[in-house]
Amino acid sequence: MIEDKNQQRTQLSDLGEFGLIDHLTKNFKIKQSSTVKGIGDDAAVLNFEDQKVVVTTDLLVEGVHFDLSYVPLKHLGYKAVVVNLSDVYAMNAKATQVTVSIAVSNRFPLEALEDLYAGIETAAKIYDIDVVGGDTTSSNTGLLISVTALGALSEDDVVYRNGAKPNDLLVVTGDVGAAYMGLQVLEREKEVYKVNPNNQPDLEPYTYIVERQLKPEARKDIKELLKGLDVKPTSMIDVSDGLSSEIIHLCKQSDVGCDLYENKLPLDPQVISVCEEFNIDSTTVALNGGEDYELLFTISQEDFMKIKGNPNFSIIGFMKESKEGMHLVTRADTRIPIKAQGWKNFND
């Protein structure tokens, strides 16, 4: 599906490790005042003065988290950064720096890694972050990417997962389920391509959901948006593993229950139509799909009027006493226990 358009193939061994790092990172510019020293020394030097620092890290493994038969390397570099920034924003912090480390097999020429780092550089520009370090090493199992992201915030702004109270409203940004359905389309087209390599996929009807899978965006805007509305969430998490999994995390960490309303789930029309095409229940996709990188949070009922009608937010339920459990209230007004069926890194 993804053709190798690079006519030139420069072996990584031609540069050596330090030459490779210098080559791939030469275009990275420092923008954050908290970055004293970035790439080029034994370690980065950062100065956050009187702010708190948040740190998160993520590992992406070829064949587990991504498939290079349909994932362009530039998109992969972009996504690897964005998924980490999403965790920073879920703490109500401002993302400031990332480090990027890769393990790569000799089947990748230099030109492929240039594409990967072009995506990383694009994400750094768009999200106004500094790339301050990383490492490269060889791999016998394809491509691995490890990104560590840092952010800063005042102590008063920190939002954890454990602050939700009974009667708080449950809110999600954007829409959910699109990334999962984008993956279904890409997987289907991959199978068609394997049968007939001359068959070029027509992804035009699926533009939105495919982009949500290949090039997701993190919700950098939400922190300032909520601040402008004078709303501070009582708890927050990003939607990476599926809405149901994240709701369970919030409930367990906060020791509360939840009623989630099926008719309040925000679904893009393209998700609904493609679910019908694949004969998949759209509610199941919304709850368990994952990789949406939206923010799920709770707010006090006193803040209801501040966000009511805001197109960035959907109020999808409310928190209850822990003993009342976690339930999906269906359109037929039946109550079904919420279970986590989303992405699992390890099978039982």
C-alpha positions as CSV (number, residue, x, y, z in Angstrom):
1,M,0.0,0.0,0.0
2,I,2.8,2.4,0.9
3,E,5.3,2.5,-2.0
4,D,9.0,3.3,-1.3
5,K,9.5,6.4,-3.3
6,N,13.1,6.9,-2.1
7,Q,15.3,6.2,-5.0
8,Q,18.4,6.8,-2.9
9,R,19.2,4.4,0.0
10,T,21.9,5.5,2.3
11,Q,23.0,2.8,4.8
12,L,22.8,3.9,8.4
13,S,26.2,2.4,9.0
14,D,27.6,5.1,6.7
15,L,27.0,7.7,9.3
16,G,27.6,6.0,12.6
17,E,25.5,6.6,15.7
18,F,26.6,10.2,16.5
19,G,26.6,11.2,12.9
20,L,23.1,9.8,12.6
21,I,21.8,11.7,15.6
22,D,23.5,14.9,14.3
23,H,22.0,14.5,10.9
24,L,18.4,13.7,12.1
25,T,18.3,16.5,14.7
26,K,20.1,19.3,12.9
27,N,16.8,21.2,12.2
28,F,15.4,21.2,15.7
29,K,15.2,24.7,17.1
30,I,14.9,25.7,20.8
31,K,11.8,27.7,21.6
32,Q,11.0,27.1,25.3
33,S,12.5,29.4,27.9
34,S,12.7,26.4,30.2
35,T,15.2,24.7,27.9
36,V,18.7,25.9,28.9
37,K,20.6,23.2,26.9
38,G,19.0,20.8,24.4
39,I,20.7,18.3,22.1
40,G,24.5,18.3,21.9
41,D,25.7,17.5,25.4
42,D,25.6,14.5,27.7
43,A,22.2,15.6,29.0
44,A,19.6,18.3,28.5
45,V,19.5,21.1,31.1
46,L,16.0,22.5,31.9
47,N,14.9,25.2,34.3
48,F,11.2,25.3,35.3
49,E,11.8,27.8,38.2
50,D,8.8,27.6,40.5
51,Q,6.6,25.4,38.4
52,K,5.8,21.7,38.9
53,V,7.0,19.3,36.2
54,V,5.0,16.4,34.7
55,V,6.8,13.5,32.9
56,T,5.3,10.8,30.8
57,T,6.8,8.2,28.4
58,D,5.4,5.8,25.8
59,L,6.8,3.0,23.7
60,L,5.6,2.3,20.1
61,V,6.6,-1.1,18.6
62,E,6.3,-2.1,15.0
63,G,3.8,-4.9,14.5
64,V,2.2,-4.1,17.9
65,H,1.3,-0.4,17.8
66,F,1.7,0.3,14.1
67,D,1.9,-1.3,10.7
68,L,4.3,0.2,8.2
69,S,2.4,-1.3,5.2
70,Y,-0.1,1.6,5.5
71,V,1.4,4.0,8.1
72,P,3.7,6.6,6.4
73,L,6.8,7.2,8.5
74,K,6.2,11.0,8.6
75,H,2.8,10.4,10.1
76,L,4.3,7.9,12.6
77,G,6.9,10.4,13.8
78,Y,4.1,13.0,14.3
79,K,1.8,10.5,16.1
80,A,4.6,9.3,18.4
81,V,5.0,12.8,19.8
82,V,1.3,13.7,19.9
83,V,0.2,10.6,21.9
84,N,2.7,11.6,24.6
85,L,1.7,15.3,24.6
86,S,-1.9,14.1,25.2
87,D,-0.9,12.7,28.5
88,V,0.7,16.0,29.5
89,Y,-2.5,17.9,28.6
90,A,-4.5,15.4,30.6
91,M,-2.7,16.7,33.7
92,N,-3.8,20.2,32.8
93,A,-0.2,21.1,32.0
94,K,1.6,22.9,29.2
95,A,3.8,20.6,27.1
96,T,7.4,21.9,26.9
97,Q,9.9,19.3,25.8
98,V,10.3,15.7,24.4
99,T,13.1,13.2,24.0
100,V,12.9,10.7,21.2
101,S,14.8,7.4,21.1
102,I,14.6,4.8,18.3
103,A,15.8,1.3,17.8
104,V,15.9,0.5,14.0
105,S,16.9,-2.5,11.9
106,N,19.2,-2.2,8.9
107,R,16.3,-2.6,6.5
108,F,15.6,1.1,7.0
109,P,17.8,3.5,5.0
110,L,18.7,7.0,6.2
111,E,16.0,8.5,3.9
112,A,13.3,6.5,5.8
113,L,14.5,7.9,9.2
114,E,14.5,11.4,7.6
115,D,10.8,11.0,7.0
116,L,10.2,9.8,10.5
117,Y,12.1,12.8,12.0
118,A,10.3,15.2,9.6
119,G,7.1,14.1,11.3
120,I,8.7,14.6,14.8
121,E,9.9,18.1,13.7
122,T,6.4,19.0,12.4
123,A,4.8,18.0,15.7
124,A,7.4,20.0,17.6
125,K,6.6,23.1,15.5
126,I,2.8,22.8,15.8
127,Y,2.8,22.1,19.5
128,D,5.6,24.5,20.3
129,I,7.8,22.1,22.1
130,D,11.5,21.4,22.1
131,V,13.2,18.1,21.2
132,V,16.0,18.0,23.8
133,G,17.5,14.6,23.5
134,G,17.2,10.9,22.7
135,D,19.1,7.9,21.4
136,T,19.5,5.7,18.4
137,T,20.4,2.0,18.5
138,S,20.1,-1.1,16.3
139,S,17.2,-3.5,16.5
140,N,16.6,-7.1,15.2
141,T,12.9,-6.7,15.3
142,G,12.0,-3.7,13.2
143,L,11.3,-0.2,14.4
144,L,10.8,0.9,18.1
145,I,10.1,4.4,19.1
146,S,10.3,5.7,22.7
147,V,9.1,9.2,23.4
148,T,9.3,11.0,26.8
149,A,7.4,14.2,27.2
150,L,7.7,16.9,29.8
151,G,5.3,19.7,30.8
152,A,5.0,22.4,33.4
153,L,2.2,23.9,35.4
154,S,1.6,25.7,38.7
155,E,0.6,23.6,41.7
156,D,-2.9,25.1,41.7
157,D,-3.5,23.9,38.1
158,V,-2.7,20.2,38.5
159,V,-5.6,17.8,37.8
160,Y,-5.3,14.1,38.8
161,R,-7.5,11.1,38.1
162,N,-8.6,10.8,41.7
163,G,-10.5,14.1,42.3
164,A,-14.0,13.2,41.0
165,K,-16.9,13.4,43.5
166,P,-20.4,12.0,43.4
167,N,-22.7,14.2,41.3
168,D,-19.9,15.6,39.3
169,L,-20.6,15.8,35.6
170,L,-18.7,13.5,33.1
171,V,-17.5,15.4,30.1
172,V,-15.5,14.4,26.9
173,T,-14.0,16.7,24.3
174,G,-14.5,16.2,20.6
175,D,-15.9,12.9,19.3
176,V,-14.9,9.2,19.9
177,G,-14.6,6.0,17.9
178,A,-13.2,7.6,14.7
179,A,-9.6,6.3,15.1
180,Y,-10.8,2.8,15.5
181,M,-12.9,2.8,12.4
182,G,-10.1,4.4,10.5
183,L,-8.0,1.4,11.5
184,Q,-10.7,-1.0,10.3
185,V,-10.7,0.7,6.9
186,L,-6.9,0.6,6.6
187,E,-6.8,-3.1,7.6
188,R,-9.5,-3.9,5.1
189,E,-7.7,-2.1,2.3
190,K,-4.4,-3.9,3.2
191,E,-6.1,-7.3,2.8
192,V,-7.5,-6.2,-0.6
193,Y,-4.1,-5.0,-1.6
194,K,-2.5,-8.3,-0.7
195,V,-4.9,-10.1,-3.0
196,N,-4.4,-7.6,-5.9
197,P,-1.4,-5.2,-5.6
198,N,-2.6,-3.3,-8.7
199,N,-5.8,-2.3,-6.8
200,Q,-5.3,1.2,-5.5
201,P,-7.5,2.0,-2.4
202,D,-10.0,4.8,-2.6
203,L,-9.9,6.3,0.9
204,E,-11.7,9.5,-0.1
205,P,-15.0,8.6,1.6
206,Y,-13.0,7.8,4.8
207,T,-10.8,10.9,5.0
208,Y,-11.8,12.0,8.6
209,I,-11.5,8.6,10.3
210,V,-8.3,7.6,8.5
211,E,-6.7,10.9,9.5
212,R,-7.8,10.3,13.1
213,Q,-5.9,7.0,13.0
214,L,-2.8,8.0,11.1
215,K,-2.4,11.6,12.3
216,P,-4.2,12.3,15.6
217,E,-4.1,15.6,17.4
218,A,-3.7,16.2,21.1
219,R,-6.0,18.7,22.8
220,K,-3.5,21.4,23.6
221,D,-6.4,23.9,23.4
222,I,-8.4,22.6,26.3
223,K,-6.3,23.9,29.2
224,E,-6.7,27.5,28.0
225,L,-10.3,27.0,26.9
226,L,-11.3,25.8,30.4
227,K,-9.3,28.5,32.1
228,G,-11.1,31.1,30.0
229,L,-14.4,29.6,31.1
230,D,-13.2,29.6,34.8
231,V,-13.6,25.9,35.0
232,K,-11.1,23.5,36.7
233,P,-11.8,19.8,36.2
234,T,-12.0,17.7,39.4
235,S,-10.4,14.8,37.6
236,M,-9.1,14.2,34.0
237,I,-7.6,11.5,31.8
238,D,-6.9,11.2,28.1
239,V,-8.8,8.8,25.9
240,S,-6.1,6.5,24.5
241,D,-7.3,3.0,25.5
242,G,-11.0,3.4,24.9
243,L,-13.7,5.5,26.7
244,S,-14.9,2.6,28.9
245,S,-11.4,1.9,30.1
246,E,-10.8,5.5,31.0
247,I,-14.1,5.9,32.8
248,I,-13.2,2.9,34.9
249,H,-9.8,4.4,35.7
250,L,-11.4,7.7,36.9
251,C,-14.0,5.8,38.9
252,K,-11.5,3.5,40.6
253,Q,-9.0,6.3,41.3
254,S,-11.7,8.6,42.7
255,D,-13.7,5.8,44.4
256,V,-16.9,6.8,42.7
257,G,-19.5,5.1,40.5
258,C,-20.9,6.5,37.2
259,D,-23.9,6.6,34.9
260,L,-22.9,7.0,31.3
261,Y,-25.7,7.8,28.8
262,E,-25.6,6.1,25.4
263,N,-27.6,8.8,23.7
264,K,-25.0,11.4,24.8
265,L,-22.0,9.8,23.2
266,P,-20.5,12.1,20.6
267,L,-20.1,10.3,17.2
268,D,-19.1,11.8,13.9
269,P,-21.5,11.1,11.1
270,Q,-18.7,9.3,9.2
271,V,-18.2,7.0,12.1
272,I,-21.9,6.1,12.2
273,S,-22.0,5.4,8.4
274,V,-18.8,3.3,8.4
275,C,-20.0,1.3,11.4
276,E,-23.1,0.5,9.4
277,E,-20.9,-0.5,6.4
278,F,-18.8,-2.8,8.6
279,N,-21.9,-4.0,10.5
280,I,-20.4,-2.9,13.8
281,D,-22.3,-1.4,16.7
282,S,-21.3,2.3,17.0
283,T,-21.8,2.4,20.7
284,T,-19.4,-0.5,21.1
285,V,-16.9,1.4,19.0
286,A,-17.3,4.6,20.9
287,L,-16.8,2.8,24.2
288,N,-13.9,0.5,23.3
289,G,-12.2,1.9,20.2
290,G,-9.3,3.8,21.7
291,E,-6.7,6.1,20.2
292,D,-9.0,9.1,20.1
293,Y,-6.7,11.3,22.2
294,E,-9.6,13.4,23.5
295,L,-9.8,14.4,27.1
296,L,-12.3,12.9,29.5
297,F,-12.9,14.9,32.7
298,T,-15.3,15.6,35.5
299,I,-16.5,19.0,36.7
300,S,-18.7,20.2,39.6
301,Q,-22.4,20.7,38.7
302,E,-21.9,24.3,39.7
303,D,-19.9,24.7,36.4
304,F,-22.6,23.3,34.2
305,M,-23.8,26.6,32.8
306,K,-20.2,27.6,31.9
307,I,-19.8,24.7,29.4
308,K,-23.4,24.1,28.4
309,G,-23.7,24.3,24.7
310,N,-20.0,24.7,24.1
311,P,-19.2,22.7,20.8
312,N,-15.9,21.4,22.2
313,F,-17.6,19.5,25.0
314,S,-20.2,16.7,25.4
315,I,-21.7,16.0,28.9
316,I,-22.0,12.2,28.7
317,G,-22.9,11.2,32.3
318,F,-22.4,11.9,36.0
319,M,-20.6,10.4,38.9
320,K,-22.4,8.5,41.7
321,E,-21.5,6.8,45.0
322,S,-19.0,4.0,44.5
323,K,-21.5,1.4,45.8
324,E,-23.9,2.2,42.9
325,G,-21.3,0.9,40.4
326,M,-20.5,2.0,36.8
327,H,-23.3,1.6,34.2
328,L,-24.1,2.5,30.6
329,V,-27.7,3.8,30.5
330,T,-28.9,2.7,27.0
331,R,-31.4,4.4,24.7
332,A,-33.9,1.9,25.9
333,D,-33.2,3.1,29.5
334,T,-31.7,-0.2,30.6
335,R,-28.5,-0.2,32.7
336,I,-25.5,-2.3,31.6
337,P,-22.3,-2.6,33.7
338,I,-19.4,-0.8,32.1
339,K,-16.5,-3.1,31.2
340,A,-13.1,-2.3,29.8
341,Q,-12.8,-4.1,26.4
342,G,-10.5,-1.6,24.8
343,W,-6.8,-1.8,23.8
344,K,-4.8,-4.3,25.9
345,N,-1.0,-4.5,25.6
346,F,-0.9,-8.0,27.2
347,N,-3.3,-10.8,26.6
348,D,-4.4,-12.9,29.6
